[in-house]
Amino acid sequence: MVAAFSIANAQKVNVAKAFNNAEMQTAVLLAEIKNDTLAAKKNQVSPRTVENGQFKMVASNDWTSGFFPGELWYFYEYTKDKKWLDLARIYTDKIKKEQFNKGTHDLGFMIYCSFGNGYRLTHDTAYRSVIIQAAKSLSTRFNPVAGVIKSWDHTDGKWKYPVIIDNMMNLELLFETTKITGDSSFYKIAVSHANTTMKNHYRPDFSSWHVVDYDIQTGKVIQKVTAQGYSDESAWARGQAWGLYGFTMCYRETGNKAYLAQANAIAHFILTNKTMPADLVPYWDYNDPQIPNVSRDASAAAITASALYELAKYAPAGNNYKQVADKILYSLTTLYTSKPGDNKGFILEHSTGHRPAKSEIDVPINYADYYYLEALLRSRK
């Protein structure tokens, strides 16, 4: 658990006010989308970020394409306003074809954040069909010898069969499809991937490598690296958040206490880390020697807060996860939200995408906004 001093002055966010501000920002964002005529010509359908002052949209096959439709579903869930329902349907439909995409492991992000939330809130049978097909597509990337779902196809000869910690987030799509269809094959793939990741991705202190490369002939690990972090042995902040969220979700879906223990151990690593700032919004990598003179990652904080609200329900009595999540959410709301009308309408600022590649450093980004809204919704329950 986190040190007591960090949450001693934790204040609760005014969720109604936070959502109202987020809605006003998103109205600005929708206007930016409408004015971006070049994006339409390029078949770009979803807003991703603002980098070097430039508003950036992405095509439906980008790994982040599902987050903005997911945000619109969260606005509908909170407000019950038909305006948000109509917008959510429009932007969700724009990425429908990705249900057939077998060239990516990110179908959970792309399809479940969009169609998954849509199905949860409307029970639309057309959305159900998309979810099932997406799970079938994702399942084609599973190798039974290695026991994991392959992440990247194009790795320039660096890796043979790379699996990234982010991939834990895509398992929810598989769990949901077993519940929808009764077909246990999706569940079994998800469990195999989670178990293998738990075995191979984590160090003794429960920090995670980013990438584990497998030999699919033997299933053995070839190497462990951290592509988007400071160094191979460092703890990339967003990767730690993906793992926390992923194993908490796996416990919810399976009841396997090994996943709960794993989530608790990851939370302990994150929340007791000596480089964690007082506002609980981490630097982009917990081991960057230039701390505190490096970028934060609000997206990692938002993912962590959302995960902790759920983990608080399952963890032993006396845990302070909810209070910690409240503290993170308050920090994000008071210190990391865009000024009204700024950042082209994105809600949060100060996220870090891929610092080693000099990409999306200290910017607003759609997945930070998505998990921020999810954390706001979870904070009420």
N, C-alpha and C positions, 0 to 999 in steps of 0.2 A: 504494500500500500504506500501511497505517497506520504511524504512528511507532513505532519499536522500543520506546520506554518504556512504551507502552500494553500491550504483551503480554509484557514482560520477566518479569513475575511471574504469568503466566497459569497457572492450575491446571486440571486436567481434572476434570470433574464425575463423581461416582460415579453412573453411570446407573442402576444397580439401586436404589440408595437414593432417587434422584430419582423414579423410576417408582413405587416403593413409597409414597412420600409423596403423589404425585399420585393414586394409586389410593385412598388413604385419604380425601383431599379429595373425590374424585369420589363416594365412598360417601355423604359428607355432602350433596353436591349432589343426588344421586339421591333422598335422603330429603326434601330441600326440594321437589323436583319433586312427589313423592308427596303432600306436605302442602298443595300449592298447588291447592286445589279450584277456586278461581276461574279459574285458567288453563285447566283442562279445560273449563269451561263456555264459555270464549271461544275454544276450539279452538286454544289456544297449546300448542305441542308441543316447544319447544326452549329451554333456559335461555340468556339472553344476558348479563346483567350484574347488578350490585347498585348502585343509584344512590340516594343519600340514604337509605341503610339499607333500601331496598326491593328485594326479589328480583324480577327481571323476566324473564318468559318471552315468547316471540314465536310468532306463527303460522308456518305452513310457508312462506308467501310472503315472509317477511322475508329480507333478503340474508344474514343470519347463521345461518339455520336449519340449514345443513348442517354447521356446525363441531362441534357437540356429538356428533352421530352419528360424525363423523370421528375425534374423540378416542377414542370407544369402540372403533372399529376399530384405532386405534393401540395401545390397551391389549391388545386381542386379539392383534395382531401381536407385541407384546413378550412377553406372558405365555403365549400359546396356551391360555389358560383359557377353557373353554366359557361360563363366566358372562359374560365380556365379549362373546363372539360372540353370545350370545342377546340381550343388551342392545343391541348394535350393530344387529342385525336389527330389533328393535322400534322403535328411534328413527329408523333409516333409513327404514323403511316409512311413518313418519308424514309424510314430505315427498314421497312418491312422486308425488302429483298435480302437483307443480311441473314435471314433465317436459313438461307441455303449456303452461306459462306463457310466452307470447310478449311479455309486458309488462315484462320485466326483462332486463338484460344479465348478471345475477349468477347465471345457471344453473351456471356453473363452480363457484362457491363452494357453491351450494346442492346441486347434484346430484353434481358430481365429488368433492367432499370426503367425501360420504356414500356414494353408490352406486359412485363410482369406486374408492374404497378397498375397498369391499365386494367389487366384482368382481375387483380385483387379488388379494385374499386368499382368495376362495372360488371364483372362476370361475362364479358363479351366472348362468345364462343369462337369468334374469328381470332381474337387475341390468344385464346387457348391453343388453337391450331398452330399459330406462329411459334409459341413457346415450345411445343412438342417438336416441331421441325428443327428449331434451333438446337434443342438438346440432342437430337439425332445427328446434326451436323457436328456439334462439339464432340460427341462420342467417337467420331471417326478419328480423332486426334489422340485417342487413348492407346497406349502400348501395354499389353498385359504382362510382358516380361519385366519391363521397368516399373510398371504399376502406376504410371502417371500420364497426364495429358501434356502433350508437347506444347510449348509456348511459341517460340519464334521459328519461322521457316527460313528466313533470309538472314544468316549470321556471318556471311563472308568467310566461311571456313573456320571461324573461331570455335564453334561448338557443334557437336553431332546431334544431340537431342536435349536442347536447353529447356529447363523448367524454371519459371520465375515465381517468387513468393506471391506476386499479384494474382496468380492463377487460383489461389484459394478462394478469391471472390467470385469466381465463375461457377463454383460448385453448387450454389444455391439454385441455379437454373436446373441442374440435374435432379436435385432433391425434390424440387417442385414438380418436375415432370413425372417422377415416380408417383407422387401423390395424386396427380391428375389422371394418370393412365393406369396405375396399378402395375406397371412394368418395372420390376426391381433392378433391371440391368443398369439403369441410370444411377440409381442409389449406390449400387455396388462399385461403379466407376468412381463416384464421388468419394466414397469411403476409402477405396484403395489409394486415390490421389492424396487424400488428407493424411492417411497413415504413413505413406512414403515420405511426404513432405515433413511430417513431424519427426520422422526418423533421420532425415538427411539434411534438412535446411537449417537446423538450429544448433547453435554452439552451447557449451555448458552453462553460460550465463543467460540463455534463452533470448539472445539476440539472433537475428537471422541473416544468412547470406542472401543475396538477391537472386543469383542464378546457380542452379546445380545442373551440371551436364551429365547425361547418362549414356552408357553403352547399352543399346537395346538388344544386343545379342546375349548379354549376360545379366543385364539389369544393374550392373555395378556403377558406382559413381566415378566419373572421370576426373572432374574438377569442380571446385566451388569458388565462385567469384561474386563481386558486387559491381555490376556494370554501371549503375546510376548513382552509386555512392562515392564517398571520398577515396576509399581503397577497398581491396578485396576483403580485408578483415574488419572493416568499419561497419557501423550500424546505420544504414540509410533510413532516415526517419519515416518516410512514407511506407517503406517496406515493412517496418515494424508494425505500423498501423494496419496494413493489409492483413498481416498474420493475426493480430489481435481480433480484428473483426471476423476473419475467416474461421478461426477455431471456435469463437463464441457462437457463430452461426451453425457450425457443424455440431456443437453440443445441443443446440436447440433442435436440430433436425434428427439427431440420432439418440440422444440421451447417454452417449458414451462419455463416462466421467474422465477418460484420458484427455478428451478435447477440452473439458472444463479446466482440468489441471494445467493444460498447456496454455490456455487463455489467461489464467491467473498468473502463471509464471511470466508470460510476455508482458502483461500489465505491470508486474513488479519491476521488470527491467526498464520499461519506459518511464514509470512514475518515480522511480528512485534514482534515475540516472543523474550523475553529478553535473552534467551540462544542461539539464532541463531548466529553462528560465522560470522565474517566479510566476509569470502569467500562463505557464504550461502550454505555450505554443512553441514547439521545438525548433531548433536550428535544423537546416536541411539534412544534416548528418550528425549524429551524436558524437562522432569522433573527429570532426574537422578541427585541426589544430589552430585554425584562425578564429574559432569562437572567442568572443562574441561578434567579431567583425565579418560575419557572413550572413547570408539570407536565411530567413525563417521559412517554415513551410506550414502555412495556414491549412492547406489541404490535409496534411498529416494530423493536425490538431482536430479538424472536423471529423475525420474518419474515426479517430480515437475516441472522441466524445460520444459519437453515435454508438460505437461498440461498447463503451463503458456503461451507457444507460441500459443496454441489454444485459451485459455481464452482471450488473448489480442485482438483477432478478434471480440469478442462478448461483452466485458466489455465496460463501458461508455468511451467516449472520454477523453483523458487526463490520462488514466491509464498508469502505467509504467511497466506493466507485461513483455513486450518484452525485455525491458532493464534489468529487473531482471533476466529473463531467459538467456539473453546473458551473464550476470555476472556469473550465476551458471555454464553455459556451458564452459565459459572460465576457471573457477576454476577447473572443472573436467578435462579439456583438459591439463591444465598446471601443476596441482598439484596432480591429482589422476589417471593419466594413467600409466600403467605398463611401465617400461623401455623396450626397444626392446628385445624381446625374453624371458622376465621374465614372471612369473606367468602362465607358460605352454601355453601362448598365449591368455589368457583372456585380455580384453582391459583395464578395470578399476580395481583399487584395493581399499581397505578400505571400503568395505560394511559390514553390520552386518545382519546376517540371523535371528537367534533366540538366543539372548543373555541369557535369563533366563535358557534355556536348555543347555547353554554352547556349542552351535552349530553355526558354521560358523561366528565366530567373527573376524572382521578385515580381510576379505578375498576378493578375486575377485569372482564375481558370475554372472551367465548368464543373469539374468533379469536386472542387472545394465547395462550391455553392450547393451542389446536390447533397453532399453529406452534412453540410451545415443545416439545410432545411430538414433533412431527416432527423438530425439531432434535436432540432427545435420541436418537431412532432413527438419524438420519443421522450423529451423532457417533461411532457405533460402527463405521461402515463404512469 
